Amino acid sequence: MKSNTLLAIFYVALFYSQSLIAQPDTIVLGFGSYDGMSVTASDETQNPETTLDQIGYLPNQNAASRFLTQATLGFNLADIDNVTSIGVEDWIENQINTDRPYTLLSSIRDYHQYVRDNYDANSNGIARMWDYAWWQYHMTTDDALRQRVALALSEIWVISDKSAFSNNPYALGDYYDILMDNAFGNYRDIMQDVTYHASMGVYLTYLNNPKTDLEANQFPDENYARELMQLFTIGLYELNNDGSRKTDAEGNFIPTYDNDDIAEFSKIFTGLTWGDRDLWNRNQPRDTSYIPEMAMWNEYHEPGVKHLLNGHVTQNYDPVDGDADINEALDNLFEHESTGPFVCKAMIQRMVTSNPSPEYIERVTLKFNDNGNGIRGDMKAVVTAILLDPEALSCQSAELAHFGKLKEPFIRYYQMNKAFNVGTASGNYRNDMDHIYRYISQKPLTSPSVFNFFQPDYQPLGAVEEADLVAPEFQITDSQTIAGWMNALYRFIVLGNIADEYRLHGNEEVDAYADEFSTLDFTDELLYTNDDQLHILIDKLNLVLAQGRMTEITIEKIIEAIKAFPNNNDNDKLTRVELAIYLTMTSPEYLIHK
């Protein structure tokens, strides 16, 4: 039955996706369409335009679902109802004030100790412990906004298991904790903590990076110096606050740095080695060596002044003080005029839309530059500004051709788990996310290079390029990942294999973790499989998965397809629900977030 179902699903999906047609626009008061109208109020302290714009229409379920798509990695109907009830501002405030219950590192330690206590006292940690720790945390904690921001940051401050620490859970988990801990902190602290983390030191090859030795033809490694500027702070060209590139008198773009600048910055990041080593230029002594901050050995740090950006020259520390040099260099980049617009545009792209307007970028950048209390780099202010900006909240934005973004494949997978209340018998989860990575080549900290899974300025051939727009996520969208997503949905929804639960040690029996196997909950959906109730089923899926954006023609085609299947017993009802979810999650209205 299941194999036949897959074949039917494939042809039905192909049929209805080819049948989509453009729908006429409808102007509805309360959705931002009030050009040419004016409104006044007797109370001068109130903003009367809220009776016409979409802010005045909030909260409503579709708007709440749309907001949660920007602000979380996934959510369910109860989350939508919560935002509808309290509003987006209170939801954001509640999330910002939600403390982390524990760290990924602590969870990894627990997994490791479990293996040592029960199977091998001398066992090293394995990468699966990191995967399990990430999934367990995200399935059981309530800090959804922090999780969303941390994933966005992980795609800017990239490290990857495609590296020397591919099988080390401590290297990955402790690094990700930096991003979680600083999601609402200060960007300068992220710069500091990442720079001193051994995972970045190994990944961008400046751990055990010595000073210049002309006789040995030895010069400082330039890797981190270059990527710190290009990818993490200021970008390639000087920017205005609205993200546009500055030009010189001849109209040419102005580079933020050149090769000489890279060479000068490379001198800054010399002299760092393992924090738990008492000898220079040695390998890591243990698998937990990634946890302590890297230590500065001043005798291997480049002495003398360094000429940084905007004419800044570091002090000539005597004796040599490598930590002071690093502090000056990070301050130099943090205070650079291009850092605000570069970081803010990157965060907007990851959370809301691939092509934010200059005005949107500038509004957020101004909050980065000054949170209103004279503080620069306040991520709490930046995230709040991104999510509460009129361009993000306005339902009218969804009607603009350039607004929105392709949902990242991994976020689709995560959302599926949340939308259908994935659960286990014990409340504990195992998932090394092996199959989702096989199908769509994406999961946290697995990018193929420091340039992330996709680049922020990627332009697919065709209409996007011709309009001079960008669509970053389409860089990993090809025949393999498109087919992979459809096959993944079949595995997760139809076959019921939603997670990948494996042993933590070769001698661990399945019975030891059988209560950690995940299942999706379709209880509510199974209530509405009769032909005359299918519209209720699709309406719910439309709300939770597609923010209510599926067109009438899409809905009609899905219902038509479902009706072709029998509804005589429990197995038939389940097949109908599975097909409904499958077709919804392959629809263009679901895949493109507007």
Order of alpha helices (4+ residues) and beta strands (2+ residues): alpha-alpha-alpha-alpha-alpha-alpha-alpha-alpha-alpha-alpha-alpha-alpha-alpha-beta-beta-alpha-alpha-alpha-alpha-alpha-beta-alpha-alpha-alpha-alpha-alpha-alpha-alpha-alpha-beta
